[in-house]
Amino acid sequence: MKPLVPIIMGSKSDLDHGTAIANGLSRFGIESEIRVASAHKAAAFALEVLSAYEADPRPKVYVTVAGRSNALSGLVDGAVTAPVIACPPYSDKFGGSDIFSSLRMPSGIAPAVVLEPGGAALLAAKILGVADESTRELVRRAQSAATSTIINDDRALRAE
């Protein structure tokens, strides 16, 4: 059964961030769906969306994209049994201070926090790869490519 990563955004203004995560997931052959479901403005709708995902038997990792007051990640984590990764977009308006709403969650609520969309996609792939060898192999290849880049950059720098 192919895994799924629902990317739940707090608003449509987070679409660039959500799309970057979806693009990162596609590198690992992982299907994703982008949704908008605000914990503040439409909590009942958000729970309805999550209930539908929870009824789907595919393996899942949820990624939430919400800034400012990130209630979305806590709501999702409290409503699902699968891992949740919070990937809040950086806010120039708040100088990054709104990140604290993603870092401090109540007891019993434990989403991982990854700030870079590519990193959130990689963590989701690693989690799903625990039970799927083909995903694990794609993670290995991505890590190998990153290692090769560093080694080649070092060689080029020493050759200059």
C-alpha positions in Angstrom: 0.0 0.0 0.0 1.5 3.3 -1.1 1.9 5.8 1.7 0.4 9.3 1.8 1.5 12.6 3.3 -1.3 15.0 3.8 0.1 18.5 3.9 -2.4 20.6 6.0 -1.9 24.4 5.6 -3.5 27.0 7.9 -4.3 29.2 4.9 -3.8 29.5 1.2 -1.0 32.0 1.8 1.1 29.0 2.9 0.8 27.4 -0.6 4.4 28.1 -1.7 5.7 26.4 1.4 3.2 23.5 1.0 4.2 23.1 -2.6 7.9 23.0 -1.8 7.2 20.2 0.7 5.1 18.3 -1.9 7.9 18.7 -4.5 10.4 17.3 -1.9 8.2 14.3 -1.3 7.9 13.6 -5.0 11.7 13.1 -5.1 11.1 10.1 -2.8 8.1 8.8 -4.8 5.8 9.7 -2.0 2.2 10.9 -2.8 1.0 14.0 -1.0 -2.2 16.0 -0.9 -2.3 19.7 0.0 -5.3 20.9 2.0 -6.3 24.1 3.8 -7.9 23.6 7.2 -7.4 26.3 9.9 -7.4 25.3 13.5 -8.5 28.8 14.5 -11.0 29.7 11.8 -12.5 26.3 10.9 -11.6 23.7 13.6 -14.6 21.5 12.9 -13.7 21.4 9.2 -10.1 20.6 10.1 -11.2 17.7 12.3 -13.5 16.5 9.5 -10.6 16.5 7.0 -8.4 14.6 9.5 -11.2 12.1 10.2 -11.3 11.2 6.5 -7.6 10.7 6.4 -7.6 8.6 9.5 -10.2 6.3 7.9 -7.8 5.8 5.0 -5.7 2.7 5.7 -2.5 3.9 3.9 0.5 4.6 6.0 0.7 8.3 6.7 2.9 11.1 8.0 1.1 14.5 8.3 2.9 17.7 7.6 1.4 21.0 8.9 2.2 24.4 7.6 1.1 27.2 9.8 2.8 30.3 11.2 2.0 32.9 13.8 0.0 31.1 16.4 0.5 27.5 15.3 -2.5 25.7 16.8 -2.9 23.6 13.7 0.1 21.4 14.5 -1.2 20.7 18.0 -4.8 20.1 16.7 -3.5 17.6 14.1 -1.2 15.8 16.4 -3.9 15.4 19.0 -6.4 14.1 16.4 -4.3 11.5 14.6 -2.2 8.5 15.5 0.4 8.9 12.8 3.5 11.2 13.1 3.1 14.9 12.6 5.8 17.2 11.3 5.3 21.0 11.8 7.0 23.0 9.1 6.0 26.6 9.8 6.9 29.2 7.2 9.3 31.9 8.3 7.7 35.3 9.0 9.7 38.5 8.3 6.8 40.4 10.0 7.6 38.8 13.3 11.3 38.3 12.9 10.9 34.6 13.4 9.6 34.9 16.9 6.3 33.2 16.0 8.3 29.9 15.7 7.9 29.5 19.4 4.2 28.6 18.9 5.5 25.5 17.0 8.1 24.6 19.5 6.1 24.7 22.7 3.1 22.3 22.8 1.1 21.0 25.7 1.9 17.7 27.3 0.8 14.7 25.2 1.1 16.7 21.9 4.4 16.0 20.1 4.8 17.2 16.5 8.4 17.3 15.2 9.4 20.7 14.1 11.5 21.1 10.9 11.9 24.6 9.4 12.9 23.8 5.9 10.4 22.3 3.5 13.0 19.9 2.0 13.9 18.8 5.5 10.3 18.1 6.3 10.0 16.0 3.2 13.2 14.1 4.1 12.0 13.4 7.6 8.6 12.1 6.3 10.5 9.9 3.9 12.7 8.5 6.6 9.7 7.8 8.8 7.8 6.1 6.0 11.0 4.3 5.0 11.1 2.4 8.3 8.5 0.1 6.8 9.3 0.5 3.1 12.6 -0.6 1.5 12.1 1.3 -1.7 11.6 4.6 0.2 14.7 3.8 2.3 16.7 3.3 -0.8 15.6 6.6 -2.2 16.6 8.3 1.1 20.0 6.5 0.9 20.5 7.8 -2.7 19.6 11.4 -1.6 22.1 11.2 1.3 24.7 9.8 -1.0 24.2 12.6 -3.5 24.5 15.2 -0.7 27.7 13.6 0.5 29.1 13.6 -3.1 28.3 17.3 -3.5 30.3 18.1 -0.3 33.3 16.0 -1.3 33.3 17.4 -4.8 33.0 21.0 -3.5 36.0 20.3 -1.2 38.0 18.9 -4.0 37.2 21.9 -6.2 38.2 24.3 -3.4 41.5 22.5 -2.8 42.3 22.5 -6.6 41.9 26.3 -6.8 
